[in-house]
Amino acid sequence: MKRTSEVIDVWFDSGSMPFAQYHYPFENEALAEQQFPADVVIEGVDQTRGWFYSLLAVSTLFTGKAPYKRVLSLGHILDEHGRKMSKSKGNALSPTDLIEEFGADSLRWALLADSAPWNNKRFSKQTVSQTKSKVIDTLSNAHSFYSMYARIDGFEPNRDFRAAEATMDRWVLSRLHTVVKEVKEALDAYDVTKGARTLALFLDELSNWYIRRSRQRFWASGMTSDKKAAFSTLYTVLTKTAQLMAPFAPFATEDLYSDLTGRSVHLTDFPSVDESMIDEALESKMETVLSVVEQARSIRNTVGIKTKQPLSRLVAIANAEDLVLKEYAYIIQEETNVKEINFQTEFNEGLEVELKLNFQVAGPKLGKALGEVKQKLEQTSQGERLSYLETGTFSIPLSSGETTILTKEELHLEWKAKDGFAVSEGPVFTVLIDITLTDELKEEGLVRELIRAVQTYRKELNLPVEQRVKLYLDGGEVFNRVIHSFEGLLHKSLVLDSINTGDGPNMKRIQVEDYEVGIAIGE
């Protein structure tokens, strides 16, 4: 080896890379032209005046063409306070430590989904931890759920596959192919952040909506056609999702896909969209169903009533064209834990209408009369305010003898719940819930809390999910009476051979609402 004494700017060397790597123009002309120009060049923002520019300058001088079709300039990774990471400041994160604690996939996903690649990222250990919990663990839990029940029932996808039948199956498959379409479009546009976020949202829908809504189907005894359809649907969704996620999370998806298929996910083709599987109307309706459910949960959080506490009635008020959700009323009813659900287009007796001035619009129009109009508007009756719902205008007589007409642009309409009710306004429906608790509702709420406690105790005992047991309970005379009244609900919700009340041997004492209850589980 002989040292060359002549040295020019080292960036010239890097700028010559597209040609120098093939020793072109001295040889390999066809190979060099095949690889030129590059589809994309990716580097940190600090390389803008270095590599990006030197590549462009050398290529333009040599060929008259740009050496790349696209440039992706990456922002810097900062600490959670927006400061540059450095060892001297003690705020630098070790990638190796993060990978050992949370896994490489969690770190990769956190970097990809946190913000657009060209932005500086405020990054912390908490960011990676949340990603593991919300994305990687969610995928793993969905995989574990399928594997456990498929093993129990002996489901074989090649032998027992059955096409989707239930609404939830058709919905999740439609969402799957919509997501395939959206992720492919995002990746084709080099928008990895949008692709990652789209997948994270779908994973949440899969776990917290499809699987949770379908659990009873997997728990049903015997291999019915409906159970086969549920298994087949979940198998399809999991394997396709693994293929979609493989570029983002190569290790977790390889574990899932190889376990379910016996093949490597990285040796398969990226999924292609099947337009015939997409049902936009069904997806739109289910999105509205989810919105109503979230509104009901928001009401419960506001008034401090747990989801396990049944309530008597939910009313969803909307325009007539939105009442097609009646066919999904059973889903809303089960998810919100109400005894009755009504859809209507008219004002409900549990609501009051409040009208307030839009000062930004009404102020210039009313001028000096603004204060008088505001006062008289507050003094109007409910009957007068309800008339506004039909006409869209509101008349206010002034002391001057004139009458001012207020329109929708000049007024804000708000719904206020009467005593015993609570309300939430959403994009489609105004949701009203009767929050009055009768003794019977309170008793059922107590039993549902007991069900949760029994399920927790089963996990503590490491009992197989399919194992039927004898349940022994003792919470005193009143509590035991309630248990007898709701035996049907207990048998429906728990895997039981029998329920026995009264004092028993080796009972564990637990707290269920206001009762101290003895509990024992036997085979």
WOFENJO-V486560 format. One record per residue. N is the residue number from 1. RES is the residue in three letters. D_CENTER is the distance of its C-alpha to the mean C-alpha in Angstrom with 2 decimals. Layout:
n:res:d_center
N:RES:D_CENTER
N:RES:D_CENTER
This chain:
n:res:d_center
1:MET:60.20
2:LYS:61.77
3:ARG:60.28
4:THR:60.18
5:SER:61.65
6:GLU:60.16
7:VAL:56.60
8:ILE:54.72
9:ASP:51.34
10:VAL:48.88
11:TRP:46.28
12:PHE:48.69
13:ASP:48.15
14:SER:44.38
15:GLY:44.83
16:SER:47.06
17:MET:44.47
18:PRO:43.71
19:PHE:47.41
20:ALA:48.72
21:GLN:46.39
22:TYR:48.32
23:HIS:51.71
24:TYR:51.68
25:PRO:53.96
26:PHE:56.41
27:GLU:54.73
28:ASN:51.57
29:GLU:51.44
30:ALA:49.56
31:LEU:46.87
32:ALA:46.40
33:GLU:46.14
34:GLN:43.59
35:GLN:41.29
36:PHE:41.96
37:PRO:40.14
38:ALA:36.97
39:ASP:33.69
40:VAL:32.01
41:VAL:33.19
42:ILE:30.84
43:GLU:32.12
44:GLY:31.70
45:VAL:32.57
46:ASP:35.79
47:GLN:36.99
48:THR:37.24
49:ARG:40.98
50:GLY:41.45
51:TRP:40.12
52:PHE:38.53
53:TYR:41.78
54:SER:44.21
55:LEU:42.66
56:LEU:42.99
57:ALA:46.50
58:VAL:47.96
59:SER:46.53
60:THR:47.69
61:LEU:51.16
62:PHE:51.43
63:THR:49.84
64:GLY:49.18
65:LYS:45.51
66:ALA:42.23
67:PRO:41.21
68:TYR:37.49
69:LYS:35.39
70:ARG:32.47
71:VAL:32.07
72:LEU:28.89
73:SER:29.80
74:LEU:27.70
75:GLY:27.43
76:HIS:28.48
77:ILE:26.48
78:LEU:27.34
79:ASP:26.95
80:GLU:24.59
81:HIS:27.37
82:GLY:27.79
83:ARG:30.97
84:LYS:32.06
85:MET:31.81
86:SER:35.26
87:LYS:37.03
88:SER:39.55
89:LYS:36.97
90:GLY:35.35
91:ASN:31.83
92:ALA:31.37
93:LEU:28.70
94:SER:29.91
95:PRO:27.68
96:THR:29.51
97:ASP:28.70
98:LEU:24.96
99:ILE:25.04
100:GLU:27.08
101:GLU:24.79
102:PHE:21.28
103:GLY:22.13
104:ALA:22.70
105:ASP:19.34
106:SER:17.56
107:LEU:20.10
108:ARG:19.89
109:TRP:16.12
110:ALA:16.41
111:LEU:19.27
112:LEU:17.77
113:ALA:14.42
114:ASP:15.84
115:SER:17.76
116:ALA:19.94
117:PRO:22.60
118:TRP:25.46
119:ASN:24.40
120:ASN:25.62
121:LYS:22.93
122:ARG:22.99
123:PHE:22.22
124:SER:22.41
125:LYS:22.15
126:GLN:19.30
127:THR:17.24
128:VAL:17.89
129:SER:17.35
130:GLN:13.81
131:THR:13.06
132:LYS:14.75
133:SER:12.87
134:LYS:9.23
135:VAL:10.16
136:ILE:13.69
137:ASP:13.83
138:THR:10.74
139:LEU:12.66
140:SER:15.82
141:ASN:14.91
142:ALA:13.96
143:HIS:17.26
144:SER:19.15
145:PHE:18.16
146:TYR:19.45
147:SER:22.47
148:MET:23.56
149:TYR:23.76
150:ALA:25.09
151:ARG:27.78
152:ILE:28.62
153:ASP:29.07
154:GLY:30.53
155:PHE:28.23
156:GLU:29.32
157:PRO:27.30
158:ASN:30.52
159:ARG:32.44
160:ASP:30.10
161:PHE:27.74
162:ARG:27.19
163:ALA:25.59
164:ALA:22.62
165:GLU:23.88
166:ALA:21.36
167:THR:19.12
168:MET:15.96
169:ASP:17.52
170:ARG:18.38
171:TRP:14.98
172:VAL:13.14
173:LEU:16.17
174:SER:16.10
175:ARG:12.55
176:LEU:13.83
177:HIS:16.84
178:THR:15.26
179:VAL:13.22
180:VAL:16.61
181:LYS:18.28
182:GLU:16.08
183:VAL:16.09
184:LYS:19.82
185:GLU:20.56
186:ALA:18.90
187:LEU:20.86
188:ASP:23.97
189:ALA:23.81
190:TYR:23.40
191:ASP:20.14
192:VAL:18.54
193:THR:16.15
194:LYS:14.62
195:GLY:14.54
196:ALA:12.85
197:ARG:10.04
198:THR:9.69
199:LEU:9.69
200:ALA:7.23
201:LEU:4.48
202:PHE:6.52
203:LEU:6.94
204:ASP:3.87
205:GLU:5.08
206:LEU:8.35
207:SER:8.60
208:ASN:7.42
209:TRP:8.60
210:TYR:11.18
211:ILE:12.77
212:ARG:12.81
213:ARG:14.22
214:SER:16.63
215:ARG:18.01
216:GLN:21.21
217:ARG:21.97
218:PHE:22.05
219:TRP:24.03
220:ALA:26.59
221:SER:30.08
222:GLY:31.59
223:MET:30.25
224:THR:29.84
225:SER:28.97
226:ASP:25.67
227:LYS:24.82
228:LYS:25.93
229:ALA:23.68
230:ALA:20.64
231:PHE:21.75
232:SER:22.53
233:THR:19.22
234:LEU:17.28
235:TYR:19.97
236:THR:19.66
237:VAL:15.93
238:LEU:16.29
239:THR:19.39
240:LYS:18.24
241:THR:15.05
242:ALA:17.49
243:GLN:19.71
244:LEU:17.14
245:MET:16.15
246:ALA:19.82
247:PRO:20.85
248:PHE:18.21
249:ALA:18.44
250:PRO:21.81
251:PHE:22.57
252:ALA:19.63
253:THR:19.46
254:GLU:23.24
255:ASP:23.20
256:LEU:20.81
257:TYR:22.56
258:SER:26.04
259:ASP:25.50
260:LEU:24.41
261:THR:26.85
262:GLY:29.50
263:ARG:29.16
264:SER:27.84
265:VAL:24.70
266:HIS:26.49
267:LEU:29.33
268:THR:27.32
269:ASP:26.69
270:PHE:23.44
271:PRO:21.84
272:SER:23.17
273:VAL:21.57
274:ASP:23.11
275:GLU:23.19
276:SER:24.52
277:MET:21.31
278:ILE:19.33
279:ASP:19.46
280:GLU:18.34
281:ALA:19.54
282:LEU:17.55
283:GLU:14.25
284:SER:15.31
285:LYS:16.31
286:MET:13.20
287:GLU:11.24
288:THR:14.03
289:VAL:13.88
290:LEU:10.35
291:SER:11.87
292:VAL:14.88
293:VAL:13.24
294:GLU:11.53
295:GLN:15.05
296:ALA:16.73
297:ARG:14.85
298:SER:15.73
299:ILE:19.27
300:ARG:19.52
301:ASN:18.55
302:THR:21.10
303:VAL:23.86
304:GLY:23.21
305:ILE:22.87
306:LYS:20.83
307:THR:18.57
308:LYS:21.16
309:GLN:23.86
310:PRO:24.56
311:LEU:25.44
312:SER:27.88
313:ARG:26.49
314:LEU:23.72
315:VAL:24.87
316:ALA:22.80
317:ILE:25.02
318:ALA:24.67
319:ASN:26.85
320:ALA:28.39
321:GLU:26.63
322:ASP:23.26
323:LEU:24.62
324:VAL:23.78
325:LEU:20.90
326:LYS:23.72
327:GLU:23.18
328:TYR:19.73
329:ALA:21.21
330:TYR:21.25
331:ILE:17.47
332:ILE:17.21
333:GLN:20.23
334:GLU:19.01
335:GLU:15.59
336:THR:17.42
337:ASN:20.49
338:VAL:23.11
339:LYS:26.41
340:GLU:26.70
341:ILE:24.69
342:ASN:26.50
343:PHE:25.78
344:GLN:28.37
345:THR:29.36
346:GLU:31.87
347:PHE:32.00
348:ASN:31.52
349:GLU:34.07
350:GLY:31.56
351:LEU:30.99
352:GLU:33.16
353:VAL:33.14
354:GLU:33.62
355:LEU:34.95
356:LYS:35.12
357:LEU:36.75
358:ASN:34.94
359:PHE:37.49
360:GLN:36.72
361:VAL:37.76
362:ALA:40.17
363:GLY:41.99
364:PRO:43.96
365:LYS:44.85
366:LEU:46.09
367:GLY:47.77
368:LYS:49.97
369:ALA:48.94
370:LEU:45.35
371:GLY:46.08
372:GLU:47.91
373:VAL:45.20
374:LYS:42.52
375:GLN:44.74
376:LYS:45.59
377:LEU:41.96
378:GLU:41.08
379:GLN:44.05
380:THR:43.14
381:SER:42.59
382:GLN:39.55
383:GLY:41.56
384:GLU:42.18
385:ARG:38.55
386:LEU:37.54
387:SER:40.04
388:TYR:38.03
389:LEU:35.16
390:GLU:37.65
391:THR:39.63
392:GLY:37.24
393:THR:40.13
394:PHE:41.65
395:SER:45.34
396:ILE:46.65
397:PRO:50.48
398:LEU:51.79
399:SER:54.91
400:SER:56.53
401:GLY:56.68
402:GLU:54.08
403:THR:50.76
404:THR:47.57
405:ILE:44.87
406:LEU:41.27
407:THR:38.67
408:LYS:34.87
409:GLU:34.83
410:GLU:36.83
411:LEU:34.93
412:HIS:31.58
413:LEU:30.68
414:GLU:28.73
415:TRP:28.19
416:LYS:29.35
417:ALA:29.12
418:LYS:32.42
419:ASP:33.13
420:GLY:31.34
421:PHE:28.39
422:ALA:25.23
423:VAL:23.51
424:SER:20.40
425:GLU:20.58
426:GLY:17.74
427:PRO:17.83
428:VAL:19.35
429:PHE:20.30
430:THR:22.02
431:VAL:21.14
432:LEU:24.07
433:ILE:24.24
434:ASP:27.52
435:ILE:27.10
436:THR:30.65
437:LEU:30.84
438:THR:33.74
439:ASP:35.28
440:GLU:33.95
441:LEU:30.32
442:LYS:30.85
443:GLU:32.32
444:GLU:29.43
445:GLY:27.03
446:LEU:29.34
447:VAL:29.22
448:ARG:25.41
449:GLU:25.53
450:LEU:28.25
451:ILE:26.15
452:ARG:23.52
453:ALA:26.51
454:VAL:28.08
455:GLN:25.02
456:THR:24.92
457:TYR:28.66
458:ARG:28.40
459:LYS:26.16
460:GLU:28.77
461:LEU:31.43
462:ASN:29.59
463:LEU:30.26
464:PRO:29.07
465:VAL:26.35
466:GLU:28.77
467:GLN:31.80
468:ARG:33.29
469:VAL:34.88
470:LYS:37.25
471:LEU:35.77
472:TYR:38.19
473:LEU:37.46
474:ASP:39.70
475:GLY:38.79
476:GLY:42.03
477:GLU:43.51
478:VAL:41.00
479:PHE:37.94
480:ASN:39.54
481:ARG:40.35
482:VAL:36.73
483:ILE:35.78
484:HIS:38.41
485:SER:37.09
486:PHE:33.59
487:GLU:34.57
488:GLY:32.98
489:LEU:29.50
490:LEU:30.05
491:HIS:31.17
492:LYS:28.26
493:SER:25.66
494:LEU:27.58
495:VAL:29.51
496:LEU:32.97
497:ASP:36.61
498:SER:37.89
499:ILE:37.43
500:ASN:40.32
501:THR:40.90
502:GLY:43.46
503:ASP:44.36
504:GLY:43.92
505:PRO:44.62
506:ASN:42.44
507:MET:39.89
508:LYS:37.13
509:ARG:36.77
510:ILE:33.31
511:GLN:32.29
512:VAL:30.60
513:GLU:30.42
514:ASP:34.11
515:TYR:35.56
516:GLU:36.60
517:VAL:36.22
518:GLY:37.88
519:ILE:35.89
520:ALA:37.06
521:ILE:35.84
522:GLY:38.44
523:GLU:38.68
